[in-house]
Structures are given as structure tokens and as C-alpha cells.
Amino acid sequence: MENTVNILVSCRDTGFFENGVFKPIQVGTANMKKRLPGMYHDDEGENDSQLNPMLCEMTAQYWAWKHLDLEYYGFCHYRRFLSFSETPEKIDPYDNIWVPYCDGKFSGRFGLDEKNVQNIVSQYDIVYRRKTDVTKLPPFNAKSVYDHYKKAVSLHIEDIDCLLQILKDKQPDYYPDAVEFFNSKYISFCNLYIMKKEYFFKYCAWVFPILDEFIARTDMTNYTIEALRTPGHLAERLFNIFLNHEMRINPALRTKELPCVLLENPKRVKEDIEPLSFDNDRETARIMLSCDNKFVSILSVCLLSLAEHASADVNYEINILHVDIDLHNQGVLQNLLKSFPNVRLRFVDVGSFVNSVQFVTHAHIPVSTFYRLFAAYIFAGYDKILHLDADMLICDDVAKVYRTGIEDCMVAATHDADGCCQFNGSSPMFKDYGKKTLKLKDQFSYFQAGILLMNLKKIREKYTIRDFIQQISKGYYYGDQDVLNVMCENSVRYLDMRWNVMIDCDHKRMNNIKTYAPHALAQSYLEARRDPAIIHYAGYPKPWATVGHDYELEFWQEARKSPYYEIILKTNGDFNRLNYKGPQSVSKFRKYVDTHMPVGTARRKVLDTILPRDSHRFNVLKVWYHKIGIWVD
């Protein structure tokens, strides 16, 4: 079949998806230093490319109008496409189908192959993005399309008033359609459409003079960057007015609405991450850890301890999720494990999944710990994977955990005795946190995510990547661990706590657990400490930052074998403080408080009310005092 449909994909710094129908075009080329090869450019011949900061993707439409001769003209963006698939997909309030990236399955999933697109488009005069009900869009609570624009940040409602006046002056036949549209609830966003030539040419001959008139009448000198895009925003509204007008005057007009596919990251992932292969038929444990370049020295200790306790009868695939670990450090870690023939290490750059996500972190929790939330989509071809935190010391074979059956649940993990004791009153700040903030039906089912066997297949069946991003945006105090507890509630298999023995952080955690945790959890924790399979240096401070910590000798015995040993001492160590005497030392701050606000006085009671021990404020202040080395409880 001869191809009579072209859909131009507007790009600025990347072009990735194309076939006989989809053709990339670099927009704003006149203002760019680099011309992208292998595509159209909107500055060739007659053009308005220089106006791209105002007109946005409309410069591509103007160029196509002036230079291409087609039966159908279509337009989409580098990260927004129309879906031509009949398969129902989960959508957000804007009618977007969120997809993490464009992979080899993208075209088939959304029906973007040439034959399917041509077959569908040829049945209609205009195909466009499905209209959205603006009254259902957070956070505006808009009553109409006009009200939605009025409440938009950085935009000016006076510009809509100006547009209406232009239509009244220059295109009076369209003015009633405009008034009706702005009073309605529905709008097709983003200038995503495909039109038969006669309608496309009619639209262009109508819309561009209107936009030119608006630019001539409006002083945008002091507009923000977003407000400078007002002509592009107005073009979205003008398309709707044009469409409504054509539908009113021509009842026989053939139209079709399609949902929008929105890519989280526009950079195409060229291939899926496949399981690593070994030259034997032994069982393979597939493992992942998350890390950043600043933490590789500690990661090396964890990796070495894992390899030393690996079974000779099992293969170990270890994936390091990261965005910034440099090639030098990758090489050092690869070399560290080269003497273990059944261990293979791979570095997985997850930037295409996480770079556009706004992470909210608290206290000492790094952004990299959130990477595990995307495991089901990063490892799309895997059924399960074992996650380990990088601040762990492995004392037993983790393949034993990997063999755990989790067919009927999403994760296997250990109870979090420390978190549950906080929920039960050890920390006033977190009293009933699991119940009130996380909305858990049983807050004492809360698990610790340092070790996590994940049923990736089951997670993919229940959640999209957008579901995780929405939970991340809530800013829970314990970050990704809270997200996992919320999303995996009632779908957990609990492991023996010896697989995640958290240290007696600051010499308080163990006593708090004994005092406040439900008795079964407290007993499990105490028993696990007698024979830990994994020591987890969870919390702050860490044994490599200061001295006098639980299980610190075990850490340093393993750290001495790492090529980063001297770096750990130099960068993180605190061994110049040879006069450190442990918790009984008293800081100047504490001496001042004890002198001027003695225990039992009204002043001390006021202080305890404002800054209760183990409250969020107390712990934040303590972290900062740890950093400058003068706080001792």
C-alpha cells in the first residue's frame, strides 16, 4: 500500500522513533547551534523557525504546510504520540498513557506500524488527541476551559481575552465557536492531530494569521519563559475552536479521538536488559544493588563479602543500578570480583528511568535507594530479582534467599522491628506513623527493605511505573521503603530476621526495640543478632564515619581487603579523634543545657516539649552536630 500519511515528530535535541509514517523534524533549528542529521529541519526554505520559543511545535506545522505535499498531515512530539491500539491502557486525568521509555515493543504495543496507522487514518478527515475534562484536573478545580487557563501558573488570562477579540474582529464566523469552547469543560491538548490535506491547509491559512495578529498586539517583553510560549498555548485552543467549527458546519465530517502516549524519558532504550548467561547449567541467583559514585568504596565491601560467601554450585549475576559511577570505579569493582568465576558484575545506568523524577529525600537517605522501585521495568524480562542495600555485610549465601518461593506475593522481606517500635511510641514523631501517614491496615506488618526479593512479574501485573512515581511524590519520610510498604501491603512473605540484622544504631536501637516493639518482633531481632546472615549498617552515623559502633570490627575486617580501604579511612574515617571516649563524653552543648536547664526544671520540661528525644527535629539537629563532631548524647 502506498504510504499517504506522514506524522512529523517534533524534536529539539534528539530524534528516536521513525518509520515510513513517522518522520522526525528538528524544531527551532534557526536558534540551535547543532543540526541533527537524518531528519527534516524547520529552518529550510520559507519558515518561522526563529519564533519557536513562542510558537513551540507550530513551527513544524508551518514548515510542513509550506514544503510537503501529502494526503494526510500529522504531528506529534518527541515524547507524546497518539495511540492507534485498541487495547485498553491505564490513563491519568489528562488521558495520558505513561510509558517509561521507547523500546523495541513500543511500536507494536501502540499500533504505530505503517499499515495500521494508514488503515485507521484513511477512514477519517481529522484524527486528534482525545479531549480532556478540565474540571477533573488537579490542582486547579477549574469550572471551564477559560477558568482552567486563568488558574494556570505563568499564563495570563488577558491573552485569552485578546484572542477572543481578534476572532471577533478578524474571524467573526468562528467567534461563537470560541465562546462556546471556552465556556465548555473539554479540550484536546498538545496540538496532536492528523488532518486530510484540505482541512490542514484550511486550518493553517486560518491559524497562523491569528497567531501573527496576537504577537503584534501583545507585549511579551517581561513574560517568563513559560509565558513566552503563549502563542503555542493559544494554538492548542485554536485547534479546538477550528475543530468544533468544522464539526458544526459539516455534520458529515469524519473524526476520531485517540489517547495520548507520554514517554517518561524520550531517549530510546535500544534494547531490553537481558539476564546474563554463564557457561554452565547451574542455578543462577540474580541480584541488584543501587549506588552512586560517592558510595562505591562501601559498596566494594558489600560485594566482596557477598562473593566470599557465595556457593560454588550457584552462579551470581550482580547488577549495580546507578547514574554516575565512572568507568574507573566500574573497572576497580570488576577487578575486585575477577577471582570469583561464578560471579558476574554488570553496571546498569538507570538515568532513562529516573532523571525526570522529582525525588523527596530525608535525613541520610540517598536518591539512589529509590532506584529499586523501577526494577520491574528496568528488568522487564525478569520474573524476580534479589535487592540488597549497599551498606550491608554479607555473612551467608544469599542464594538461599533467592530460592524463596514468592509466586503468590510481590516481595519477600524481613519485619522492621525498629520501624515498628517507632510506630509504637519510641519516637513521638513517628507514633502511629504506619497507620496515620502510610494508611497501613496493620502498621506492625511494616517490613525493612534492605533485603528484598521482588516478584517483578507480579509487580508489573498490578502497577505501572507511573503508580510508583505518584507514590514517590508524596514525600514519605522513609522514602522508597515507605512506598514499598504501601504498594506491597498484604503481599509480603516474611524472611527470618537474621537476613537483615540492623545494627544497634547509636547504642539505642536495641533497647528501643526491647522496650517498644511487639514482643514477637523484639524476640526475633534479639535471636537474629546471635547469628546474623547479613549485618545491615542502617541508620546514621555509620561505623566508617565514627568509631564506637555495633558490629564495627566485622566491617573493618572485611574493609581491609578492599582496594578502597585507605580511601574509606581517609574520606570517611574519624580515627584522628584518639581521645574519643564513647557515649559518656559530654559536648559543650550538652554541658550548657545541663547547667542552665537542669533535668526536672520547668525550663528543661519546655525544652523536652519543643525538642523531644528521638523526634524528627532532635534527630535532624543531631545529624548536623555529628557532622561537625561536637554532639554526644
N, C-alpha and C positions, 0 to 999 in steps of 0.2 A: 504494500500500500504506500502510495506517495505521501510523504510527510507534509502536511499543510499547516501544522501548528508549531509555533515557536514560543517558548516561555523563557524570557530573559531573566537571569538570576543576577540581581544587583550585588556587586562585590566592591569592597574598598581595598582590602589588603590580602584577600585570599579568595580563591575560587576552587571548588572541590567537586561539585556534582554537575555532571553534564552527560547528555546522550543526544540522540537525534532530535529530541524535543527541547530539552533544557540547554540553554546557551548562556554562559556567564558573560557579564558585561561589567567592566570597571567603571564605577560612577565617581564623579568628582575628579576625573583624571587630570583636568586642567590645573587643579590645585595640588596634585600629587607629584613627588619627586621621582617615583618609580612607576613605570608602566608594566602591568602584569602581562606576561606573554600568553598567547593561545586563547585570546578572548576578544570580544568587542570592546571599544573604548568610546565613552560618551563625548569626547572632545574632537572627534573626527568629523570633518565637513561642517554643515550647519548644526549648531549645538548651543546649549545653555549650561555647559559643564561647570563654568565658574560659579554658577548660582546654586550648586549642590548643597552648600551649608544651609541654604534656605529651603530649597525645593526637595531635598533628600532624593529618594528614588525616582522622583518625577523627571530628573534629567535623563534617565534611561528611557522613559516613555517618550519624551520629546525626541530623543535621538532615533528611536525606532520608528516614530511617526514620519520623520524626515528621510530615513535611509533604507528601510526594509519594505519589501513588497511581499506580503503574506496573506493567507486566507484568514488565519486567526493570530492575534497578538496577545501574548500573555506575559504576566510579570509576577515575580516573587522575589524574596530576599535571600541572602546567603544563609540565614538561619530560620527563615519562615517559608514553608511550602504548603500548597493545598494538598490534601489527601484525596486520592482517587480510589481508595479502597472502600469496599462495602462492609468490612469487618468493624464492628463497634470497638471504640477505644475509650479509655477513661479521659475525661476532659476537665479543665479548670473553669472557673467562672467566665473567663474570656473566650471559651470554646477552643482553647489550645490543647493539643495533644503533646505532652512534654516527652522528649526523647533525649537521652544523654549525649549522643553523638551520631554521626552518619557512618554506618559501617556497610559491609557487603550485603546486608539484609535490608537496608533502608529502602531501596527502590521497590523490591518485591512486597515488603510489608505495607507500603502506602500506595501501591499501584502506579508507580511512576514510570513504568516502561512505556516505550513509544506507542506500541499498539493499543494498550489500554487507555492511555491519555487521549490518543486520537479518536478512539471509538466513542468515548464519553463526550469529548468536546464537540465533535461533529454533529451531535444531536441538539445543540443549543446555540443561541445567539450570544448569550453572556453567561459566563460561569464566574462565580465570585465567592469570597470567603463568607461563611455563614454569619448571619447577623447576631449580635450580642445584645442582651437586655442590660442596659446600663444601670437600671435600678437595683440590680443584683451584684454590682461590682463593689468590692471593698476598696478603700475605706470611705468612699465619697457619700454613699446613701443618696445618690442623685435621683431627682424626680423625672428628669428628661435628658435628652441628648444635649440640649442647651445648658442645663444645670450641671451636667457632668463636665462639660468644658469649663464652665465657670469655676468649678471647685478644683480643677487640675492645677497642680503646682507649676509655677513659672509661666503659665499661659495667661492671656488677658482676654476677658470676655468682650472687651471693646472691639477686638478684632473680628469676632463673630458678628457683632452689630455692623461693623464696616462691611463685612462680606454681604450681609443681607441688604445693605443699602446699595452696594454695587449691583447685585442681582436685580433689585428693584429698578435701578437706573438703566442698566445695560441689557438685562435678560428678563424682562417682566413676565414672560411666559413661564419661567422657572420659579418665580418668586413664591407663588402659592405652595409649590412642592417643597421649597426650602423651609417655609414657615411650618408646614405640617411635619417635616422631618425633624426640625429642632424641638418641636413640641412632643415628639414621639419618644419611645423608650429604646428603639432598635437602631443599631449602626453596624455596618460592615467595616472593620478596622483594617489598616495597614496597606491599602492600595494593592490588594492581592486579587487579581481578576484575569480572565481571558475573554476577549471580545472578537466577534467577527469583524472583518475589516471595515465594513460600512459603519458600524457603531463605534469602533475605535477611532476612526478618522473624524466622525461627528463629535465624539467626546473631546478629542484633542483640540479641534478647532474651537470648541466652546470653553474648555477649562483653562487653557494657557493664557488667553487674553484676560480672563477674570483674575488669574494669579498675578499677571503683569500689572493690572489696574490696582490690585491690593498693595503690591510692593510700591507702586508710585504714590499711593495715598498715605502710606504708613511710615512713620519714623521709627525704625528699629535700632537706632544708634546705641541705646542703652539697654537693649534686650539681653537677657542671659543667653548662653549657648543653646539651651533648650528652647527658649522663646524665639530665638533667631530661626528656628525650624518651623515657625508658624505657617508659612506657605505650604509646607509639606503636610502639617496637621489639617490645614484647611482643605487641601486636596482630598484627604480622606473623606471629609464631609461632602465635598463637591461631587465625588463619585456617587455617593448615596443619593444625592439630590438628582443627579443625572439619571441614575438607575430608576428611581421612583417615578421620575417624569416619563421616561420611556415606557415603563410598565403601565402608566396611567393612560398615555395616548395610544398605546399599541397593545391591546389585550392579547394579541397573538404572539407577542414576544416570548421566546423560549429561554427560560433562565433556570439556573441550578445553583444551589448553595452547597459548599463543601467545607469541612472543618479544616483548621489550620494545624500544621505540624510545626512545633517550635523546638529547635535544637538547643540544648543546654550549652554546648560548645560547638562552634561552627567548624572547627578543624576536624577534618575527616580522620577517623581511626581506620587505617588502611587494612588492618587485619585483626581478628579476634585473638586474644591471648589463649594459646592452646596449652594443655598440660605438657610438661616436659617429659621426654622419653628417656628411658635407661636401656642399656644393652643387656638386660636380663628380664626375666618374667616374675621378679619378686614383687611383693606388695609395695605400693608407694604411698607414703604419707605426704599430703600436700598442705603446705604451711605458708602463712604470711605474717609479716611484721610491718609496722609503719614507723617511719623515722624521717628526720631531717638531717641536713649536713652537720649541724652543730652537735648532734647526739650520736654520731657514728662510733665514737670511742666507747661509749657504754654499750651500744648495740654489739660491738665486737665481742664483748664479754659474754653476752647472752648467746650469740651464735656459737661461740667456742664451747660453751657449756652444753648447748643442745647437741652439737656434733659429737662431743665426748661421751654422751650418754645414749647415742643412737645405737640401735640394734644392727648387727652385721647382716641380718636377714631381711632388712627393710630398706627401701630407697626413700630418700628425703628430698622433696622439692621445696625449696625455700624461696619465697617471693618477698622482696622488700618494696613496699609501696612508698613512693617519695615524689617530690617535685624538684628537689635541688641538690641531691647528693652528687658531687662532682666525680669525674672519671677517675681521678687519683684515688679517692676514697673507695670507689667501687672496686678498683683494682686491688687495693690493700685487703679488702674483705674477701674478695675472690681468692686471693693468695693464701689468706688465713685458713681457708677450708679445703685447699687443694690436696691435703694429705688424707682426706676422707673421701674415698672413691664412690661411696653410696650417697653422697650429699651434693646436690647441685643448687647453686645460688643464682637468682635472677633479679634484676632491678626493673621495676615497673613504674614508669613515670605516669602519674595519675592526674597530671595537670589538665587534661581534656575533660576530666570529670569534676574537678574541684575549683578550678581557677575563677569560675563565675559565681561561686557560692560564698555568701556572707556568713562566716563562722563567728560565733559568740563564745569566747573562752573566759574562764575564770581561774584565779589563783595560778597554780603552776601547770595547768593542763595545756599542752601544746596543740596547735591546729592539726598536726599530723595524726593525732589519735582519732580524728574524725574519719580518716580515710577508710577505716574498716566498714563504715556504713555503706560504702559503694561497692563492696566486694562482690555482691550478687551480679552486678552489671559489668564490673571490670573483668571478672572471671565468668563470662557468660556461658562458656562451655563446660563449666564445672558443676558437679552436684553438691559437693561440700568442700570445706576448707577449714583448717585449724588456725585461728588467730592467736598470737602471743604478743604481749606487750614487750617493748624493748628493754624495760628496766627490770627484767627477770633473770634469775639464776636457775638454770635447769639442772635438776638433781636426779632425774629419772627419764626413762624413754617416753617421749611424748607420743610415739606411735600407739601406745596403749590408750591414750585419749582419743586419737583419731579413729580407732576401731569402734568407738561407742556408737551404738545404734540410735539414730535420730530421725528415722523415717517419718515419725508422726509429730515431730516438733521442729521449730525453727532453729533453736540453739541448744547447746549443752554448755553449762557454766556452773560455777560454784556459788553458793549463797554468799552474800556480802554481810558478814557478821558486824563489821564496823559501820556500814551504812545503816543497818537495822538498829544498832544501838543508838545511833544519832536520831533516827526516827522515834526512838522510844524515850528520848529525853536527855541523852548525854550532852547534846548540844542544843540549847534553846532555839538557836536559829533554824535548826532542821527538825524540830519536834513535829511529827506527823507530816513531814515533807512528802513522803511517798504517797500518802493518802490525799493531802490537800493540794499539792502542786502537780504531782505526776498523775493523780487520779487513779492510782492502783487500787484494785478491789482488795488486795491483801498486800499491804506495804512490806510485810516481812517475807514476801516471796522475792524481794529485790535481789538481783544477782550482781556479782562483780565481774566486769568484762575483761579483766586482764588476760584470761584464757577463755577462748570462745570457739567451740566447734559449731560451725554455721552450716545449716542446711540451705544452700544457695538456691536450689531448685524450688523449695517451698517458699522462700522469701520472695523470689521473682513471681511466683504464682499469686501472692497476696498483695505485694506492694510494687509501685513504680518508684523510680529514682526521685520523682517529684514529691512523693509522700515523705521520703526521708528528708529532703530539703525543707519541706514545710515544718517538720518537727525540729530540725536544726535551728530554724528561725525563731523558735520560742525561747531560746537562750537559757535552757536549763543549767543549773549550777554545775552539775557533774557531766555536762556536755553529752558526748556520744553515749556514755554509759546510761544516762537517763533516757535518751532517745531509744536505745535498745530495749530497756525495761518496759517502756511504754508500748512499743510496737510488737514486742515478743511476749507480752503478758499472756499467761496460761498456755504458752507453747515452749516450755523450757524443760529440759531434763537436767537434773542437778548432779554435778560431779562431786566426788569426795573432796573435801576442802584441802586435803594435802596437795592437790594440784594447783593451789593458789593461796599459799600461806603469806598473808600480808605481814610485814614486819611490825614490831611494836613501836610504831612511829612516835618519836619524841617521848618514848617511855610512858605513854599514856593510853595508847590504843588498847593494849591487852587488859588493863584494869577497867577501862570503859566497857569493853565487851563483857567482861565478867560481871560488871555491875548492872549494865543496862540491856544487853542483848537478850532475846528469848533464850531460855536455858539450853534448849537443844542446839542452837547455833553456837552459843558460848562454849558448850562442851565439845562440839565438833572442831571449833577453832583450836582449843587447847590441845586436843588429841592430835590434830594435824601438825602442830608445832613440834611434836616429838619426832616426827619422821617426814619432813617436807619433801614432796616430789618437785615442787617449784617454790622458790623464795621470791616473793614479789616485793620490790622496794617501792611500794606505793605510798604516796604522800610526800610531804616536804617537812624537813630537809632530807636529803639523800646521804647515804654513807660516803659517797665520793665527794660530797661538798663540805661536810664537817665530820668530826670524829665523835666516838662515843655512842654508836648506834647498834641496834639489834641486828644480828647476822652480818656485821661488817667484816669480820675476819674471813667468812666464807667468800664474800665478794672479792676481797683483796687477794686471796689465794688464787682465784681464777683470773683476776685482772693482771697479775704478774705475767701471765702467759700471752697477753695481748700485745701486739705491736704498738698499741696506743698507750701502753702503761705509763710512760713518762708524761705523755700529754694529759692523761687523766690526773696525774699528780700535780702537774703544773697549772692546768686550766681550772680544774675543779677542786683539787685538794686543799686542805686547810691545816697542813701539818707544821706551818710556821708558828702556830699558836701552841707552843710546847707547854705553856702554863695553863692550858685548858684543864679544868678540874671536874667538868661534868655538870650535871643539873644543879649541884649545890652552889655553884658560883652565882653571885648576885650582881646584876648590872647596876649602873648608875641610875637608870630609870627606875628600877625596882627599889633601890635604896631610897630614892626620892619619894616614891609612893608610900613605902612603909613608914617613912619618917613623918610625912605630912598628912597621910591618910591611913593611920594605923587600922589594922583589922578590928572590926567591932564598932568603929566610929561611924557617925552619920555620914561623914564625907566619904568614907570607904564604901558604905552602902549605896550612895549615889553613884560612885564610880562603877561599882559592880552592876548597877542597873543599866547605866549607859554603855558599859563595855564588859558584858558578862563573859566569863571564861569560856573559850571554845565557840563564841559567837562568830558570825561572819566578820564583823568589824575587828574583833580580837585577833582572829587568825590572819586577816589581811595585814594588820599592824605588825603582828609577829613576823610575818614573812619578810616585811621590809626591814625590820630590826635584825633578822637573821642575815640579810644581805650585807648590812654594814657591820655586823659582828658584835653587837652590844646587848642583845636581848637574851636573857636567861630567865626562865620561869622560877 
